[in-house]
Amino acid sequence: MESLGLIAGSGQFPIIVANEAKKQGLRVVAVGISRITSPNLLFSVDKLSWIELGNLSKLIKEFKAEGVNQAIMAGQIRHVNLFRDIKFDWRTLLLLRRLINKKADTILGAVANELEREGIHILESTKYITHLLPAPGVLTKRKPSRKEIKDIEFGFEIAKKIAGSDIGQTVVVKDLTVVAVEAMEGTDETIRRGGQIGGGKTVVVKVSKPNQDMRFDVPVIGLGTINSLKEAKAAVLAIESGKTLFFDQQTAIAEADAEKICLVSVRIGQSGRIEFADK
């Protein structure tokens, strides 16, 4: 049986990937990160080993011992963790010293390259769960108003610029004004902060990076995102179609409908303008 390595961050993302990969007949060998990965992952994989964040040598050793030659990175490892008390192994220290900066893409790309050099090919994190990438369209009963569409278009352009600088992938806007920009705190905190500043009825836009590497750091929303929208009294959440994973879709959409929150999946058309439906 072919083995798939799984480098597991936080949340349900790794669990969903593991379950889908096993449905396709793969043996899933996971490496979890202490105090970050959910222990529940144990019930969805064939083998689970644990490492401390920053121990790249042990990660490679675990995969090689299991004959893993392809792997997926799934789940968040918050960038802010790099500024906490972490004991990096010698291999990770050498890797970090070679980096030109400490942006998320730079770090993850360097880790992926190191694994590739060891014969472990990193697959796109969405490979087994493409059905969770919504196509363009309105996902809820309520459609965006003309005013909200203008805010979505405005926010989409700003969000792409922010994402291109690897700062964050979410912006909160209202009346064609930027209310909040995501940084290391994450999407949920950005949404809540936007609600506090904007006073509700805000429009949240979440996008992929302009040259999104689908192997890691793919935008994700789910039930937790909807709860943050409710708390912030936000009016709309717009995501980028085909590049944003949507977990717990049925429950999340039902919650949004109950609060009359509009969820919409958009894309950039050939004209350069955003589109709200397949044509």
Rosetta blueprint (number, residue, H / E / L):
1 M L
2 E L
3 S E
4 L E
5 G E
6 L E
7 I E
8 A E
9 G L
10 S E
11 G L
12 Q L
13 F H
14 P H
15 I H
16 I H
17 V H
18 A H
19 N H
20 E H
21 A H
22 K H
23 K H
24 Q L
25 G L
26 L L
27 R E
28 V E
29 V E
30 A E
31 V E
32 G E
33 I E
34 S L
35 R L
36 I L
37 T L
38 S L
39 P H
40 N H
41 L H
42 L H
43 F H
44 S H
45 V L
46 D L
47 K E
48 L E
49 S E
50 W E
51 I E
52 E L
53 L L
54 G L
55 N L
56 L H
57 S H
58 K H
59 L H
60 I H
61 K H
62 E H
63 F H
64 K H
65 A H
66 E L
67 G L
68 V L
69 N L
70 Q E
71 A E
72 I E
73 M E
74 A E
75 G L
76 Q E
77 I L
78 R L
79 H H
80 V H
81 N H
82 L H
83 F H
84 R L
85 D L
86 I L
87 K L
88 F L
89 D L
90 W H
91 R H
92 T H
93 L H
94 L H
95 L H
96 L H
97 R H
98 R H
99 L L
100 I L
101 N L
102 K L
103 K L
104 A H
105 D H
106 T H
107 I H
108 L H
109 G H
110 A H
111 V H
112 A H
113 N H
114 E H
115 L H
116 E H
117 R H
118 E L
119 G L
120 I L
121 H E
122 I E
123 L L
124 E L
125 S L
126 T L
127 K L
128 Y L
129 I L
130 T H
131 H H
132 L H
133 L L
134 P L
135 A L
136 P L
137 G E
138 V E
139 L L
140 T L
141 K L
142 R L
143 K L
144 P L
145 S L
146 R H
147 K H
148 E H
149 I H
150 K H
151 D H
152 I H
153 E H
154 F H
155 G H
156 F H
157 E H
158 I H
159 A H
160 K H
161 K H
162 I H
163 A H
164 G H
165 S L
166 D L
167 I L
168 G L
169 Q L
170 T E
171 V E
172 V E
173 V E
174 K E
175 D L
176 L L
177 T E
178 V E
179 V E
180 A E
181 V E
182 E L
183 A L
184 M L
185 E L
186 G L
187 T H
188 D H
189 E H
190 T H
191 I H
192 R H
193 R H
194 G H
195 G H
196 Q H
197 I H
198 G H
199 G L
200 G L
201 K L
202 T L
203 V E
204 V E
205 V E
206 K E
207 V L
208 S L
209 K L
210 P L
211 N L
212 Q L
213 D L
214 M L
215 R L
216 F L
217 D L
218 V L
219 P L
220 V E
221 I E
222 G L
223 L H
224 G H
225 T H
226 I H
227 N H
228 S H
229 L H
230 K H
231 E H
232 A H
233 K L
234 A L
235 A L
236 V E
237 L E
238 A E
239 I E
240 E E
241 S L
242 G L
243 K L
244 T L
245 L E
246 F E
247 F L
248 D L
249 Q H
250 Q H
251 T H
252 A H
253 I H
254 A H
255 E H
256 A H
257 D H
258 A H
259 E L
260 K L
261 I L
262 C E
263 L E
264 V E
265 S E
266 V E
267 R E
268 I E
269 G L
270 Q L
271 S L
272 G L
273 R L
274 I E
275 E E
276 F L
277 A L
278 D L
279 K L
